[in-house]
Amino acid sequence: MPQPLLIAVGRAELAPLPISPRLRGQLVYFMANPSLPGIPPLGENEYFFARADVERWLADGVFELVSPLDTANMTEVEISEEQETLFEWLRAHNVEHVRLRV
């Protein structure tokens, strides 16, 4: 199976970021709500990561996750090394809109 790659939409000069299949499954945890103002229409396998969210996750070292067993409460989860690498890549290259290639 080929390794998943994140490609910055509209940034052909930027090398794709290789990610693990595990992180591929976690991308939905971090994507901005597509119905929010300022989020471009997303195609299949496209994600938008709001810059402010990325900065907060890097600063705090955690993100909040809704528990499937208790949707009324959020749980703080420490970001993994690979998640941190993703956030650093997004920040360093000023990327918000990506396409997943598998």
Secondary structure in CASP SS format (residue, H / E / C, confidence):
PFRMAT SS
TARGET T0000
AUTHOR 0000-0000-0000
METHOD secondary structure of the structure
MODEL  1
M C 1.00
P C 1.00
Q C 1.00
P C 1.00
L E 1.00
L E 1.00
I E 1.00
A E 1.00
V C 1.00
G C 1.00
R C 1.00
A C 1.00
E C 1.00
L C 1.00
A C 1.00
P C 1.00
L E 1.00
P E 1.00
I C 1.00
S C 1.00
P H 1.00
R H 1.00
L H 1.00
R H 1.00
G H 1.00
Q H 1.00
L H 1.00
V H 1.00
Y H 1.00
F H 1.00
M C 1.00
A C 1.00
N C 1.00
P C 1.00
S C 1.00
L C 1.00
P C 1.00
G C 1.00
I C 1.00
P C 1.00
P C 1.00
L C 1.00
G C 1.00
E C 1.00
N C 1.00
E E 1.00
Y E 1.00
F E 1.00
F C 1.00
A C 1.00
R H 1.00
A H 1.00
D H 1.00
V H 1.00
E H 1.00
R H 1.00
W H 1.00
L H 1.00
A H 1.00
D H 1.00
G C 1.00
V E 1.00
F E 1.00
E E 1.00
L E 1.00
V E 1.00
S E 1.00
P C 1.00
L C 1.00
D E 1.00
T E 1.00
A E 1.00
N E 1.00
M E 1.00
T E 1.00
E E 1.00
V E 1.00
E E 1.00
I C 1.00
S C 1.00
E H 1.00
E H 1.00
Q H 1.00
E H 1.00
T H 1.00
L H 1.00
F H 1.00
E H 1.00
W H 1.00
L H 1.00
R H 1.00
A H 1.00
H C 1.00
N C 1.00
V C 1.00
E C 1.00
H E 1.00
V E 1.00
R E 1.00
L E 1.00
R E 1.00
V C 1.00
END
